[in-house]
Amino acid sequence: MASRSTVLSKLAERKSRMGKQFRKWRKTHKLGHLKAFRVQKRAVKKLKKILGRLPKEIDWNGCAPVGGPNLQKALLWALANYDVYVTSTNGGTHTPTSYHYRNQAVDIGADSTQAKIRCQHGLYIHFGASFFAELFGPDNYPWVKNGVTYAEPEGTALENLHDTHVHMAVTS
């Protein structure tokens, strides 16, 4: 899903095209201009629907805002497409070398394990493994470390720590 600013710019462009086609049709009454106007009108309606699903800003849920544009892009996408929320950024207890302490990671929670798994898979499918420095979660596959996908064995310490949330880290 595109970012809010991208959708807004596309919406402005389509509205401009729609206005031009309508003025051409009013001037000439040619059917082709009316058809082009209707195509632009449908595109505007679709973009407005997409815009309505995108959150205007990240709800950090009381956590400190972190991350560069890519982490925030992925987080906005997850918040818009799944019933999830932020559970941790740079606070809390993490390993000493954690991306959390570099302000490059966020933990995502949900009210059900299935919602967390759907979010984990959705992020992986939508952005791809190479986008993430780390993507861990309640499902043992796919896990990502430094852009490489792997399966984490059940019962390891790292796997047990991520049964309750999705951990996402992006370096740029």
Order of alpha helices (4+ residues) and beta strands (2+ residues): alpha-alpha-alpha-beta-beta-alpha-beta-beta-beta-alpha-beta
